[in-house]
Amino acid sequence: MNKKHILAITIVLLLSTAMIGCINDYSPDDYELSVNEFDLIDRSADEVIIDLHVDHWHGDPLEVEVNDHVSLGADIEDGDGNTVELGEDGDYELEVAMADHAEEGVVSLDNHGDHVHITGEEEGETEVVFQLVDNGEIVFQTPNLEVKVSQQHDHNDEQYNPDDYELSVNEFDLIDRSADEVIIDLHVDHWHGDPLEVEVNDHVSLGADIEDGDGNTVELGEDGDYELEVAMADHAEEGVVSLDNHGDHVHITGEEEGETEVVFQLVDNGEIVFQTPNLEVIVE
């Protein structure tokens, strides 16, 4: 290898090193405020999910689902060991912003003074930074945090199993009683035709055509084989709908705009002998 080749390789290596240095040039000392601790809090669970270690994060990436958001607060300690109070009446306001050169359109960001919202807009990866702001001036900024946005995960695929129940069911069709027609039907562990849509201050009256594992029609109501009931799914958003059970049919009433999930049950003398997977309900 001649000297020209060696010189060219050396220049390339030096340029590469310089570029990497430009990319990874974060230093907390560049900011007015010194920070000892910066922990991101998932406000829905009130727990630390990601924490800052000087110039890098532990617990990253932040994962968000499409059309969903995470609400994040922060526990912060300054360089003197004092707790940083956030919000309009606190020491600083917490803000989130897109990192330089980050992929646009993957998330949308909202700042609320003492917390922020990060909403998944489309599948992909991007980066954000968190800032402490005093009267519009950034006094501290974190290094980039990677955010991954994925399609909503169907938790029923992992948790729901029709074999967990005493009664075996071949068919479970939801009937809109106002039109006397099937609108949503169950396929083993998932629904076809979902979500169920309801208007605010209105209700849908649902019956069900059900066939058990032996091919027999299930009669509903107090004088039938079982009573049909609807209930809120585990961890579902409360207050979006109200539910009423009438033995052979149910009512689902829209109380406020939003999304939630319900389950349908077949009940024998107070005992649940069969339960469906979660059904998404959208109230508009």
N, C-alpha and C positions, 0 to 999 in steps of 0.2 A: 504494500500500500504506500503510495507516494505522499509527499508532504501536503499537496493540495487536497487530497482525499481526507487526510487526517484533520486539516484545518476546517474543511467543510463540515465534517462530522462534529467537530468541537463547537462550531457556530450553531449548528442545529440543536445540539444538546443544551447550549447556553440559552437559546431562544425558548426552548421547551420549558426549561427551568423557570425562566422569567415569566412565561405565560401562566404556568402553574402557580407561581407566586402571586400573580395578579388575581387569579381565581380564588386562591385561599389566603387572601390578605387581611382577613378579619382580625382585629385586635380590640378587645374591650377598652384598652387604654385610650382609644381614639375619642372617647366620649366623656362628657363632663361629669356624669354620675358614675361612681364606682359601685359595682354590684357583686355581692358574695354569693347570693342564691337567687335563682329564677326558675320556679317550678310552675309548669302549666297544669291547671286544674280542670278536669272534666266536671262541669257544674251539674250535670245530670246525675253523677255518682258521687260528687264531692270528694274526689281523690286525685292525687298526682298521677299523671299518665306519662309526662315527658319532662325531663329536667336538664338544665343547662350546666355544663361543666367547663367553665372558663370560655373556651372558644369552640365547643362542639356540644351536641345534644346526646343524651342517653334516653333510650326508649323510642327513638324515631324509627320509621316515619309516622306521621300522623295519618290515620286512615279515615276516610269519609266515604259515604255511599252517595251515589247519584240521587239528586232530589232530596237529600237529607242534609242536616247541618250538625256541627258540634258547637256547643257553647263553652267557651274557655275563659276561665279567670286565671289569676296568677298569684302565687305566694312569693314575695320578693323581699330580700334583705339587702340593704345597702352596705357599702364598704365599712361602715362603722358599727354594723350589727343591728341597725334599726329596721323595723318592719316598714316597708313602703306602703302607704295607704293610697288606694287607687280610686279614681272617680273625680267628678267635678269638685267635690268638697275635700278631696284627698291631696296627697303630695303631687301626684302626677296622674295623667290619663293613660290608660293602656290602649294601644292601637296595633292593628295588624295591617301589613302592606305587602304587595307583591315584591319579591326579591328582584334585583337587577337581572335582566335577561331571562326571567322565568317565563315558562309557557303560560300564555294568556288563555282565558276562556274555560279553564279546567275548574276553577273555583270562583265564587264571589265572596266578598268580604264586607262585614259590617262592624263598626266600632260603637261601643256603648259606654265608654268611659272607664268602667271598672271591669268590663268583660268584652269579648269579641265573639262574633259568629263567623264560622267558615262553612260555606255551603258547597256541596259537590254539584257542579253543573254538567260535567261530561267526564267519561272515563279518561284517565291519563295521570301524569305525574307533573308536579310543579313545585315551586318553592316560595315560602313566605318568610317575612321577618316580623318580629314583635318589637314595638317601640314604646318607650316612656316619654311622654310629651308634656312640656310645661309651657302653657300659653303659646302653643303652636311650634315650639322649638323642641327638636329631638335631643334629649339629654342622655339617652342610652338606646342602643339598638342591639338585638341579638344577632348571632350568625344565622345563615339561611336554615330553615327547617323544611325538610322534604314532606310533601303532602301527596298521598296516593288516593285517587278517587276510583271506585269500582262500582259496578252495578249492585243494586240492593240484593243482599243475600237472603235466600228463602230458608228461613230457620226451620220450616216444616220438614224440609228434606232430611235434616239431621234428627229432629226430635219427635216428629209425629210417626206413630206406627199403629195402624188400625187393629193389629193383632193384640194390642195392649188391652182391648176391651172384651167384655163377655159376649156381646152380640156381634156376629159377623154380618156385614152389609155388602151386598152386591151393587146396589144402586141407591143414590141419595140425590134426588133432584129438588131444587128449591123452586116453588111455584109462586109467581106473583098473583095473588088472589083477585086483584082488581081486573086482571086480564085473563086469568085462568090459563097461564102458560108457563112453561119452564124457562127460567131466565139464567140460572146458574146450576151446573151439575158437578158432582164429585167424581173424580177419577182416582180411586184408591187413596192417594195421599196428597192430592192437589185439586184445585178447582178449575173448571173451564167456564168462561164467561164472566169472571170477576174483573174488576171490583164491583161491589154493589154500590150504586149511587143513590143518594137520598138528598132531598132539598131541606134547607133549614126551615124549621117549623112545620115540616110535613113528615109523613111516615109511610113506610111500605109494610103491607100485611103479607106475610109469607107463610105458606103451607109447605108440605113436602110429600113427594111420592117416593116411597122407600121400599126396597126389596131386600129381604134378609139373605143370608148365605145359602139357604135352601130353596131360594126362588119364590118365597112366599111374600105377599104384600103385607107390609106392616101397617096395622090400623092404629091411628093416633087419637088421643083424647082420653078423658077420664074412663070411658067405657071401652077403650081400645086396648091394644097390646102395650103401648107405651105413651108417655106424654112427650111432646116436642117442646124443648126449651132453647132459648138463646142466652148466652152469657158473654161477658167481656173476656177476651183472650188474656193470658198472662202477660203482664207488662204493657198492655195496650193503653193508648192515650185515653184518659178519662174525660168526661164532660162533652165529648163530641156527639155522642148519641145517648138516648135512653132506651131501655128495653122492657118489653111487657110480654109475658107468657100467658097463653090462653088454652093450653092443653093440646089442641090439634093445629094451632097456628101461633105465630109470634108477630109482634109489632116492633119495628125499629124506627125510632123518631130522630130526625136531625135536630140537634140542639145548637150547634155552632159550627162554623166552617172548619174543616180539618180532615184528618185521616186517622182511622183507628182500625182495630181488628176485633172480630167476634168469633165465637164457636157455637155450633149447634149440638144439642145433646138429646139423646133418647133416655128417658128417665122412667124407672120402675119402682114405685113406692119410695121415692126419694133417692134411689141409687142410680148413678149414671152407668148405663150398660153399653153406651156407645157415644163417642164424641168425634166430631169432624176436625180436620185441620183448621187453622186460622183462615178466616175470610176477611179480606180487606174491605173496608167501608169508607167511601169518600162522601163528605157532606159539603154541599156547595150552596 
